[in-house]
Amino acid sequence: MTETLQTPQIKICGLTRVTEARACVALGASAIGCVFYPPSPRNLSLLEARRICESLPPAAVTVGVFVDAAFDQIMQAVKFCSLKAVQLHGRESKELIDRLTQEKLTVIKALFSTRPPFLADADHFGASAYLAEYGQGRMPGGNAEKWNWREASDRIQSHPFILAGGLSPENVAAAISISEPDAVDVSSGVESAPGQKDLERVKTFIHEVSRHRLQRNIRRIF
């Protein structure tokens, strides 16, 4: 589905509190990300994630974020939390993506500038959309590392893609101008501490995105 001259969609990732998740949606976020990766400071139990997902209005897209998780583990979270999409942040196979797609899920595959799977590998996976990340830092994502966002549009613009990596209220307008993504994804850039969203920064981030219209068709992801 294409939508002409619309602003990029917004995903706020790494939510850990019901009140903050609800506030992010009320401020204009299209999607909320729940992390299922134990090493992350934003990791949630299934029960914590379900509480967040159940609290949101039906239009909000709930995204489970996984790193090299097995199909059964992902589907357990999908069913328990009623997730609408999954984001795969490791070295998942095309076969796993195909199986998840057959479950009528939106499947987002993370690709990286500096490590495999690379941005240029998008044609290999057959995902619903791709998240363009830098790939440096201790964690698979959420490292607040700025990078050359132009690489995303140069390498995967033929596919629906989400820009991530080092985004903040201070730089998201420039990042959109450089890369023209279909959506943007932010976590640490709007936090006061890991997993704790600063709602004033969320509000400013969404405002900066909402005033930026692309001169091409937007591909809906969320």
C-alpha positions as CSV (number, residue, x, y, z in Angstrom):
1,M,0.0,0.0,0.0
2,T,1.4,3.4,-1.0
3,E,0.4,6.8,0.4
4,T,1.5,9.9,-1.3
5,L,3.4,12.7,0.5
6,Q,2.9,11.4,4.0
7,T,5.3,11.8,6.8
8,P,7.4,8.8,7.9
9,Q,5.7,6.5,10.4
10,I,7.1,6.3,13.9
11,K,8.0,3.4,16.1
12,I,9.0,3.9,19.7
13,C,11.0,0.9,20.8
14,G,12.1,-0.6,24.2
15,L,9.0,0.3,26.2
16,T,8.9,-1.1,29.7
17,R,5.9,0.7,31.3
18,V,2.3,0.7,30.4
19,T,1.8,4.4,31.1
20,E,4.7,5.4,28.8
21,A,3.5,3.1,26.0
22,R,0.0,4.6,26.1
23,A,1.4,8.1,26.2
24,C,3.7,7.4,23.1
25,V,0.7,6.2,21.1
26,A,-1.4,9.2,22.3
27,L,1.4,11.5,21.1
28,G,1.4,10.0,17.6
29,A,3.5,6.9,17.5
30,S,2.3,4.3,15.0
31,A,4.1,1.3,16.6
32,I,5.4,0.3,20.0
33,G,8.3,-2.1,20.4
34,C,8.6,-4.7,23.1
35,V,12.1,-6.3,23.5
36,F,12.4,-10.0,24.1
37,Y,16.2,-10.3,24.6
38,P,17.4,-11.0,28.1
39,P,20.8,-9.2,27.8
40,S,19.0,-5.9,27.0
41,P,18.1,-3.5,29.9
42,R,14.7,-3.1,28.1
43,N,14.0,-6.9,28.1
44,L,10.4,-7.8,29.1
45,S,8.8,-11.0,30.4
46,L,5.9,-12.3,28.5
47,L,3.5,-11.0,31.2
48,E,5.0,-7.5,31.3
49,A,4.8,-7.3,27.5
50,R,1.2,-8.5,27.4
51,R,0.2,-5.8,30.0
52,I,1.6,-3.2,27.7
53,C,0.1,-4.6,24.5
54,E,-3.4,-5.0,26.1
55,S,-3.3,-1.4,27.3
56,L,-3.0,0.1,23.8
57,P,-5.7,1.1,21.3
58,P,-6.4,-1.4,18.5
59,A,-4.8,0.9,15.9
60,A,-1.4,0.7,17.6
61,V,1.0,-1.8,16.1
62,T,2.7,-3.9,18.7
63,V,6.1,-5.2,17.6
64,G,8.1,-7.9,19.3
65,V,11.9,-7.5,19.0
66,F,13.9,-10.8,19.0
67,V,17.6,-11.7,18.5
68,D,18.2,-15.2,17.0
69,A,15.2,-16.6,18.7
70,A,13.6,-19.9,17.6
71,F,10.3,-20.0,15.7
72,D,8.5,-21.5,18.6
73,Q,9.8,-18.9,21.1
74,I,8.7,-16.1,18.8
75,M,5.3,-17.6,18.2
76,Q,4.7,-18.1,21.9
77,A,5.3,-14.4,22.5
78,V,3.2,-13.5,19.4
79,K,0.2,-15.5,20.7
80,F,0.5,-14.6,24.4
81,C,0.9,-10.9,23.8
82,S,-1.2,-10.6,20.6
83,L,1.8,-9.0,18.7
84,K,1.0,-7.7,15.2
85,A,4.6,-7.7,14.0
86,V,8.0,-9.1,14.7
87,Q,11.4,-7.5,14.3
88,L,14.4,-9.8,13.9
89,H,17.7,-8.3,15.0
90,G,20.2,-11.1,14.7
91,R,21.3,-13.5,11.9
92,E,17.9,-15.1,11.2
93,S,17.4,-17.2,8.1
94,K,15.2,-16.6,5.2
95,E,13.4,-19.9,6.1
96,L,12.5,-18.5,9.5
97,I,11.2,-15.3,7.9
98,D,9.1,-17.3,5.4
99,R,7.6,-19.3,8.3
100,L,6.7,-16.2,10.2
101,T,5.2,-14.5,7.1
102,Q,3.0,-17.5,6.7
103,E,1.6,-16.7,10.1
104,K,0.2,-13.5,8.6
105,L,2.7,-11.4,10.6
106,T,4.5,-8.2,9.5
107,V,8.2,-9.4,9.6
108,I,10.9,-6.7,9.9
109,K,14.5,-7.8,9.4
110,A,17.3,-5.7,10.7
111,L,20.2,-5.1,8.4
112,F,23.4,-3.3,9.2
113,S,26.0,-1.0,7.8
114,T,29.1,-2.5,9.4
115,R,28.4,-6.2,10.0
116,P,26.3,-9.0,8.5
117,P,23.5,-9.2,7.5
118,F,24.4,-6.1,5.5
119,L,22.1,-3.4,4.1
120,A,22.8,-4.7,0.6
121,D,21.4,-8.1,1.5
122,A,17.8,-7.1,1.5
123,D,16.9,-9.0,-1.6
124,H,17.9,-12.2,0.1
125,F,15.4,-12.3,2.9
126,G,11.9,-11.5,1.6
127,A,10.8,-9.7,4.7
128,S,7.8,-7.3,4.9
129,A,10.2,-4.4,5.6
130,Y,13.8,-3.8,6.7
131,L,15.3,-1.9,9.6
132,A,18.5,-0.1,8.7
133,E,21.0,0.0,11.6
134,Y,24.6,0.9,12.1
135,G,25.7,-2.4,13.8
136,Q,28.3,-1.1,16.2
137,G,28.2,-1.2,19.9
138,R,27.7,-3.8,22.7
139,M,24.1,-4.6,21.9
140,P,22.4,-5.7,18.6
141,G,20.5,-2.4,18.7
142,G,19.8,0.6,20.9
143,N,23.4,1.7,21.1
144,A,22.7,5.4,20.2
145,E,25.4,5.3,17.6
146,K,25.0,7.9,14.8
147,W,26.1,6.8,11.3
148,N,25.9,7.8,7.7
149,W,22.1,7.5,7.3
150,R,22.4,8.1,3.5
151,E,23.7,4.5,3.2
152,A,20.2,3.3,4.0
153,S,18.6,5.0,1.0
154,D,21.5,4.2,-1.2
155,R,21.3,0.5,-0.5
156,I,17.7,-0.6,0.4
157,Q,15.4,2.2,-0.9
158,S,13.8,-0.3,-3.3
159,H,12.3,-2.0,-0.2
160,P,10.1,-0.6,2.6
161,F,12.6,0.5,5.3
162,I,12.8,1.9,8.7
163,L,15.7,4.1,9.7
164,A,17.3,3.5,13.1
165,G,20.5,4.1,14.9
166,G,21.4,7.2,16.9
167,L,18.2,9.1,16.1
168,S,17.0,11.8,18.5
169,P,14.8,14.9,18.6
170,E,17.9,16.9,17.7
171,N,18.8,15.0,14.5
172,V,15.8,13.1,13.2
173,A,14.8,15.9,10.7
174,A,18.2,15.9,9.2
175,A,18.2,12.1,9.1
176,I,14.9,12.0,7.3
177,S,16.1,14.5,4.7
178,I,19.2,12.4,4.1
179,S,17.7,9.0,3.8
180,E,13.9,9.5,3.1
181,P,12.8,6.4,5.1
182,D,9.2,5.0,5.2
183,A,9.5,5.0,9.0
184,V,11.8,5.9,11.8
185,D,12.6,3.9,15.0
186,V,13.9,5.4,18.2
187,S,14.6,4.1,21.7
188,S,17.6,5.5,23.7
189,G,17.3,8.8,21.9
190,V,14.1,9.6,23.8
191,E,15.1,8.1,27.2
192,S,16.1,9.5,30.6
193,A,17.5,6.0,31.5
194,P,17.5,2.7,29.7
195,G,13.8,1.6,29.3
196,Q,12.5,4.9,30.8
197,K,11.0,7.2,28.1
198,D,11.2,10.9,28.6
199,L,7.8,11.9,27.2
200,E,8.9,15.5,26.5
201,R,11.6,14.1,24.2
202,V,9.1,11.7,22.7
203,K,6.8,14.6,22.0
204,T,9.5,16.7,20.4
205,F,10.7,13.7,18.4
206,I,7.3,13.1,17.0
207,H,6.8,16.8,16.2
208,E,10.1,16.9,14.3
209,V,9.0,13.9,12.2
210,S,5.4,15.0,11.6
211,R,6.5,18.3,10.0
212,H,8.7,16.6,7.5
213,R,7.0,15.4,4.2
214,L,8.8,13.3,1.7
215,Q,8.6,14.0,-2.0
216,R,7.9,10.3,-2.9
217,N,5.3,7.7,-2.0
218,I,5.5,6.3,1.4
219,R,5.1,2.5,1.8
220,R,3.1,1.6,4.9
221,I,4.8,-0.7,7.3
222,F,2.8,-0.2,10.5
